[in-house]
């Protein structure tokens, strides 16, 4: 080659894609923020990226609390659509957020404003349940079980931005969700503090919309719940059957398969019948046995038991043995109501009531017993609502 001849053009060099630069900047910004707030951050190797970019241990006064969350990090203008920040999720992503043993939070970095937007992705799928609705798909749905969930663009709540001032709220939100989604909620159903039991029932309602086992625990432990916790429990469980006063919306929607699973357990023991009616009756709730009340919800779930009339006489005996004759009278009303819905003539209703009263002499001294008897004799039956 002549000395003055130009050398051959060099081969083009590999260049880092702009998206990779943006992703790296997002991870760096997120990691720096978390570490500045005393978190222990472990970055997942990009070769093993499966939807969890960072594993984060929360701390308090520089002590590791044992509370851990996973974070999916995104960054750049591509995650800003129609005026909203968010993450496009395929079916497999939604399934991961649902099934993950530790909650997954989504963080999106806005490089222009240097802001980090966030959302609890696991709570979104498990509790809000909007992921089970039909949304505009983004990408392929995936195969197998993932097809249960339709991919869509998950919009983050407006104004939910990580700053030094909002960090306590984020940390508390993560801790609260960890308690709710972990075993603490189920254990609190058995706590000696009625307030904790009531809170646990509310948490189980939220969790049960995505995991039927939480609602099953409420059902199985119904006899262990007192007062307000019991009233809330019957309201929660009444969402699983036909209820004339429950109108479905995004905040209370429960999958049909979950409702069927819970409703199939509505076979009540005489002691459960006694306990639930007694606890509702002891509350200060106005018109507690009218429509819209805890009493209505309780009657509806009790009526789901096709063998209820065969169990009420024993439940009445339990109530009378405990000197809870008013509770026993309420059971009489329920008993004749069920018989009336089965088109039994008033003679059969009166005979059944008289037989129960003869077996439980304490009921003879209750004025309501004879008021019920008179209503049946005159009108054929007594409505319970």
Protein Blocks (a to p, Z undefined) as FASTA:
>chain_A
ZZklccddddddddddfklmmmmmmmmmmmmmmmmnopacddddfklgghiabdcdddee
hiaehiacdddddedjklggghiacddddfklmmmmmmpmbdcddddddfklopacdddf
klmmmmnommmmccddehjebeajllmpccddddddehiacdfklmmmmmmmmmmmmmmm
mmmlmmmmmpcblklmmmmmmmmmmmmmmmmklmmmmmmmmmmpghjlmmmmmmmmmmmp
ccfkbccdfklgccfklmmmmmmmmcccfklmmmmmmmmmmpmbehklbghiaklmmmmm
mmmpmklmmmmmmmmmmmmmnopaklmmmmmmmmmmmmmmnopafklmmmmmmmmmmmmm
mlmmpmklmmmmmmmmmnopacfZZ
